[in-house]
Amino acid sequence: MQRCVFHSLMYASIFGNVSAIIQRLYSGTARYHTQMLRVKEFIRFHQIPNPLRQRLEEYFQHAWSYTNGIDMNAVLKGFPECLQADICLHLNRSLLQNCKVFRGASPGCLRALAMKFKTTHAPPGDTLVHYADVLTALYFISRGSIEILRNDVVVAILGKNDTFGEPISLYARPGKSNSDVRALTYCDLHRILRDDLLEVLDMYPDFSNNFWTNLEITFNLRDADRILRSSPSEDSDNGNMRVRQRKRSCRERSNADALSKGDPDGDKDPLTNHHSHTPRNHWDYSSMTPRSQN
C-alpha cells in the first residue's frame, strides 16, 4: 500500500512538472504570436511596402530570440535606482571589464556609465548609421561584423572589440556621418549617446583624462570636409561650455605636470594632439585604406 502511494506521488510530481513546463512553453508561444500579429496588423494598416515589411518582421523575430518578448526598460523601471545600476553593471560587465578605455574608472563611475549604455541587436543587412546622419552616439561592437560603405563601396570591415563614431572630445558639436554602416552578421553593440557620455565624464574629471587618452576609434565616421570644427567664439555663442572646460582642465593638469618636470613645452593642449594616441592600423575617413602612423 505504501509503495502504491509512493508511486502515485512520484507520478503526480513528474507529470505535474511536465504539465507546468508545457504550460510555460505554450504561454511563451502565445505571447510571441500575439506580438507578431500586432506587427503584421501595423504593417497592413500603414501599407508598409514589401522590402521594409520583411525587415520589420525579421527584426521582430531576431529581437524576440534575444529578449523573449521582455521589455528590459519596462522591467528596470520597477526597481529602485541602486538596483537598476547593479543590473546595468551586470549586463555591460564584459565591455566595462575588457575594454581598456574604462580601466582606472572608479566603481561609481562604472555604475554611472553602465546606466547610460544601451545594447543594440542588429540582423544581417540592417543599416545602423546612414550617410549624413548626425553622429549622436559612440558604438562598441561586442559580437558580429559590420561593414562601412561609401558610395556603395566597402571601405572597411569591423568586428568584435572595434569602435566607431567620432572623436567627441575634439568637437564641440556632433558631426555627420561620411559613410553607411551596415551589419554583415548578427551583431551585438553597446551604444552610448554623446551627451550622456559627456555628462558622466564631467562628473568624474579625473577619469575623463584617461578616457580620452585611451579611446581608440577604429573608424572615424565624421565628415570633416563638410562639417568644420567649431571656433571658440562659436562654442561660447552656442553654450557649448563643457568641451571647452574639459580642454582647459586637461591643459592645466598637463602644464602643472610639465612644469614640475621642467618641460618647456608644457603649454601645449593635449586634446589637440589627441591623434598621437591613435593606433597604427585605424581607418582614416578620408581614404579607403588603413593609414599607418609613425
Residue pairs with C-beta under 8 A, 6 or more apart in sequence:
28 68
28 69
31 69
32 64
32 69
35 60
35 64
35 69
36 57
36 60
39 56
39 57
39 60
40 57
42 48
43 53
43 56
43 57
48 56
55 125
55 126
58 123
59 123
59 126
62 121
62 123
62 186
63 121
66 121
76 84
76 87
76 88
79 87
84 115
85 111
85 112
85 114
85 115
86 111
88 111
88 114
88 115
88 117
89 96
89 110
89 111
89 114
91 114
91 119
92 113
92 114
92 117
92 119
92 190
94 142
95 102
95 117
95 140
95 142
95 190
96 102
96 105
96 110
96 113
96 114
98 161
99 140
99 161
100 214
101 211
101 214
101 215
101 216
102 110
102 113
102 211
103 210
103 214
104 207
104 210
105 113
105 204
105 207
105 210
105 211
106 204
106 207
108 204
109 200
109 203
109 204
109 207
112 200
112 203
112 204
113 192
113 197
113 200
116 192
116 193
116 196
116 197
116 199
116 200
117 190
117 191
117 192
118 190
118 191
118 192
119 188
119 189
119 190
119 191
120 128
120 139
120 187
120 188
120 189
120 190
120 191
121 186
121 187
121 188
122 128
122 144
122 146
122 183
122 186
122 187
122 189
123 183
123 186
124 183
124 184
124 185
124 186
125 182
125 183
126 182
126 183
127 180
127 181
127 182
127 183
128 139
128 146
128 181
128 182
128 183
128 189
129 135
129 177
129 179
129 180
129 181
129 221
130 177
130 180
131 150
131 177
131 178
131 179
131 180
132 176
132 177
132 223
133 176
133 177
134 174
134 175
134 176
134 177
135 165
135 166
135 174
135 175
135 176
135 177
135 194
135 221
135 222
136 174
136 193
136 194
136 195
137 165
137 191
137 192
137 193
137 194
138 163
138 165
138 166
138 168
138 191
138 192
138 194
138 197
138 217
139 163
139 164
139 165
139 189
139 190
139 191
140 161
140 162
140 163
140 189
140 190
140 191
141 158
141 159
141 160
141 161
141 162
141 163
141 164
141 187
141 188
141 189
142 160
142 161
142 188
142 189
142 190
143 160
143 186
143 187
143 188
144 159
144 160
144 183
144 184
144 185
144 186
144 187
144 188
145 157
145 158
145 159
145 183
145 184
145 185
145 187
146 157
146 158
146 159
146 164
146 181
146 182
146 183
146 184
146 187
147 154
147 156
147 157
147 158
147 181
147 182
147 184
148 154
148 155
148 156
148 157
148 158
148 164
148 179
148 180
148 181
148 219
148 221
148 283
149 155
149 179
149 180
149 181
149 182
150 178
150 179
150 180
150 288
153 288
155 179
155 283
155 288
156 218
156 219
156 283
157 184
158 164
158 218
158 219
162 218
162 219
163 215
163 216
163 217
163 218
164 181
164 217
164 218
164 219
164 220
164 221
165 217
165 220
165 221
166 174
166 175
166 217
166 220
166 221
166 222
167 215
167 217
167 220
167 222
167 274
168 174
168 194
168 197
168 198
169 212
169 215
169 243
169 246
169 247
169 271
169 274
170 229
170 271
170 272
170 274
171 222
171 229
171 230
171 243
172 229
172 230
172 234
172 235
172 238
172 240
172 243
172 244
173 230
173 238
173 240
174 194
175 221
175 222
175 223
175 224
175 227
176 222
176 223
176 226
176 227
177 221
177 222
177 223
178 221
178 222
178 223
178 225
178 226
178 285
179 221
179 285
181 221
198 242
198 243
201 207
201 208
201 211
201 246
202 208
202 242
202 245
202 246
205 246
205 249
208 246
208 249
209 249
209 250
209 253
209 270
212 250
212 271
212 274
213 270
213 274
213 277
214 277
215 277
216 277
216 278
216 279
216 282
217 278
217 282
218 282
218 283
219 282
219 283
219 285
220 282
220 283
220 284
220 285
221 285
222 285
223 285
224 285
224 286
225 286
230 238
230 240
232 244
234 240
235 241
235 243
235 244
236 244
246 271
247 269
247 271
250 269
250 270
250 271
251 267
251 269
251 270
251 271
254 266
254 268
254 269
254 270
255 266
255 267
257 263
257 266
258 265
258 266
258 267
259 266
275 293
278 293
280 292
280 293
281 290
281 292
282 290
282 291
283 290
283 291
284 290
284 291
